[in-house]
Amino acid sequence: MIKIPELLAPAGTLDAFKTAILYGADAIYAGLPGFSMRARAKITTEEVKTGIDLAHAAGKKVYLAFNLFAHDRDYANMDRVRDAINYLRPDALIVSDPGVVMWVRENHPDMKIHISTQANICSAQSVKFWAAAGASLCVLAREVSHDEFKSIRAACPDIGLEIFVHGAMCMSYSGRCLLSNFITGRPANRGACAQLCRWKYDVILRERESGLEMPIEEDDRGAYIMNAKDLCLMPRLLDVVTAGPDSLKIEGRNRSEYYVGSVVRAYRAALDAIAKNPENFDPAPFMNDLNILETRGYTTAFFDGPVTHDAHDYDTTRSTSDYHAAGVVTGTRNGDIILELRNEIRAGDEITFLSPIADKITVKLQNIINAANGTDMPKMSAGQGNSLIIPAKWLNGAADKLPEYTLAYKHK
């Protein structure tokens, strides 16, 4: 019987917490505000506390990222961190710095320690080192191939192993990039990366003696020379699962609830399908569910070994998807659905709901009914909480399958 690993979802906001729970994540990871690799995550300590309480009530675990590389000045704030951890009571801390690991063991001896991907764990020897230091789980570097994972699993059967299965890739070595620091002053290893690898570059040849500058002509691939596609291991998910990981991680603490819910829903359904009938698992329908997301294109990255040119898009950083978020259900009114918009909606548009408890539900909007005043409109823009009403009769009895935080998408 195949052991189904934990599905671990990101949460950079309280809404993402709620969405991940709704769509079937087994565990959620969030940042310890001010002390993780996502300094720009828009979540407060109180919101993290609410998210943890909601997750625990639903039988889910929560891990807090505490994976900064600490300077001496950071240790001056550790009393505040100790108090925050005692208040939040997460199920584990995600740590990368050996000094911080030692601090956690001294100050929170009963707290489980997960070693972050930022520690660049690529071998069984490194896993054994961290196990000896008190870690209960290691997040392997994205550069570890599938064959290498199987070797590490065989050599380290008694410690948890976690791998990334979906999300953005970094052009540098597991996120160790200084380009953002040098050009914008925003430190990548403090979670403030400006993603300069996504920018378009002109290559200039400068003659040494005269200082004359001459542009080098681009070829037909364009000049997005560092633009990595997004990681997606759905096509190889059965291989991933049978190799025995303990946790499958989705990247994206700075992503929207639409991204979180869509990805969790797809991988939850795929894992359930593997559990039910592994011999006949087909990733194709679940890939279709992932293709509704705005993405730079997908790659299996290092799964089969060193990456090739197929792992990059040299032409553009624009999304390859024809779809984007339409909105999120925020409640009901007299049995009708209230949808808060994420993109402009026009009369005649078709939107599809990603029900967390049923198949997708598609409805054509005969007209746009403003939820604020009940008036009909030809179109409605997103922003400022703009919401519309979808009458229950348009949904043919399916309104009860669309609870709060249900997501919807539409063709661009």
Protein Blocks (a to p, Z undefined) as FASTA:
>chain_A
ZZddddddddfbfklmmmmmmnopabdcdddehiacblkbccdfklmmmmmmmmmmnopa
cdddffbccdfklmmmmmmmmmmmmmnopabdcdfbfklmmmmmmmmmmbccdddfklop
abfklmmmmmmnopabdcddfklcfklmmmmmmmmmmbccdddfbdcddfbgehiafklm
mmnopafknopaghlmlpccddddddfklopacdddddfkojafklccdddfklmmmmmm
mnopabdcdehfkbcfklmmmmmmmmmmmmmmmmmmmmlgcfklmmmmmmmpccebiaek
jmnoccdfklpcfkbccdfbfbdcfbdcfbdeehiacdddfbdcdehiacddddfkbccd
ddddfbacdfknopacfbdceeehiacdddfklnnoplmmmcghiacdddZZ
